[in-house]
């Protein structure tokens, strides 16, 4: 409704991941849009065990594309790439 800000880059369904940043405590994070996903990867170490891998590069690339041009297809592709990265790095809790 009015007053509720919804980013244009919001995912259909959020992902629930476990973050283990290099600094600070491990925590659970809900990723519901492109920005949160980018922060999780670039700042909070999501997928760090796979950093530089094809999987990691694909997630970063697809997030960049969805950020520039947030079509439903691109948002869906970005979410799936982040989901795969979280899954393969044993960080996916739900979604």
C-alpha positions as CSV (number, residue, x, y, z in Angstrom):
1,X,0.0,0.0,0.0
2,X,1.0,3.7,0.1
3,X,4.0,4.3,2.4
4,X,5.3,0.8,1.9
5,X,8.4,1.2,-0.3
6,X,8.9,-1.8,-2.5
7,X,12.1,-1.8,-4.6
8,X,11.7,-2.5,-8.3
9,X,14.3,-5.1,-7.9
10,X,12.3,-7.2,-5.4
11,X,12.4,-11.0,-5.7
12,X,9.1,-13.0,-5.9
13,X,10.1,-15.1,-2.9
14,X,12.8,-14.2,-0.4
15,X,15.8,-16.4,0.3
16,X,16.9,-17.2,3.8
17,X,20.6,-17.6,4.2
18,X,23.3,-17.9,6.9
19,X,26.0,-15.3,6.6
20,X,29.4,-15.7,8.1
21,X,31.1,-12.4,7.7
22,X,34.9,-12.2,8.1
23,X,34.2,-9.6,10.9
24,X,31.4,-10.1,13.3
25,X,29.0,-12.8,14.2
26,X,27.4,-15.3,11.9
27,X,23.7,-14.4,11.4
28,X,20.6,-15.3,9.4
29,X,19.7,-12.9,6.6
30,X,16.6,-12.6,4.5
31,X,17.5,-11.7,0.9
32,X,14.4,-10.2,-0.8
33,X,15.9,-7.9,-3.4
34,X,18.9,-7.4,-5.6
35,X,20.6,-4.8,-3.3
36,X,20.4,-7.2,-0.3
37,X,21.9,-10.0,-2.4
38,X,24.7,-7.8,-3.6
39,X,25.5,-6.7,-0.1
40,X,25.4,-10.3,1.2
41,X,27.9,-11.4,-1.5
42,X,30.2,-8.3,-1.6
43,X,30.2,-7.4,2.1
44,X,29.0,-10.3,4.2
45,X,30.8,-13.2,2.6
46,X,27.9,-15.1,1.0
47,X,29.5,-17.7,-1.3
48,X,33.0,-16.8,-0.1
49,X,34.1,-20.5,-0.3
50,X,33.2,-20.2,-4.0
51,X,34.6,-16.7,-4.7
52,X,35.9,-16.3,-8.2
53,X,34.2,-19.5,-9.3
54,X,31.8,-19.7,-12.3
55,X,28.9,-20.0,-9.9
56,X,30.0,-16.9,-8.0
57,X,30.7,-14.9,-11.2
58,X,27.3,-15.8,-12.6
59,X,25.5,-14.6,-9.4
60,X,27.3,-11.3,-9.5
61,X,26.7,-10.9,-13.3
62,X,23.0,-11.7,-13.1
63,X,22.5,-9.4,-10.1
64,X,24.2,-6.6,-12.1
65,X,21.9,-7.2,-15.1
66,X,18.8,-7.4,-12.9
67,X,19.8,-4.2,-11.1
68,X,20.2,-2.3,-14.4
69,X,17.1,-3.7,-16.1
70,X,14.8,-5.4,-13.5
71,X,12.5,-7.4,-15.8
72,X,10.7,-10.4,-14.1
73,X,13.0,-12.7,-16.1
74,X,16.2,-11.1,-15.0
75,X,15.0,-10.9,-11.4
76,X,14.1,-14.6,-11.5
77,X,17.5,-15.5,-13.1
78,X,19.4,-13.4,-10.5
79,X,17.5,-15.0,-7.6
80,X,18.2,-18.5,-8.9
81,X,21.9,-17.7,-9.3
82,X,22.1,-16.4,-5.7
83,X,20.1,-19.4,-4.6
84,X,22.6,-21.8,-6.3
85,X,25.5,-19.9,-4.8
86,X,24.0,-20.1,-1.3
87,X,23.1,-23.8,-1.8
88,X,26.6,-24.8,-3.0
89,X,28.3,-22.9,-0.2
90,X,26.0,-24.5,2.5
91,X,24.5,-21.2,3.4
92,X,20.9,-21.7,2.2
93,X,18.3,-22.1,5.0
94,X,15.1,-21.6,3.0
95,X,13.8,-20.5,-0.4
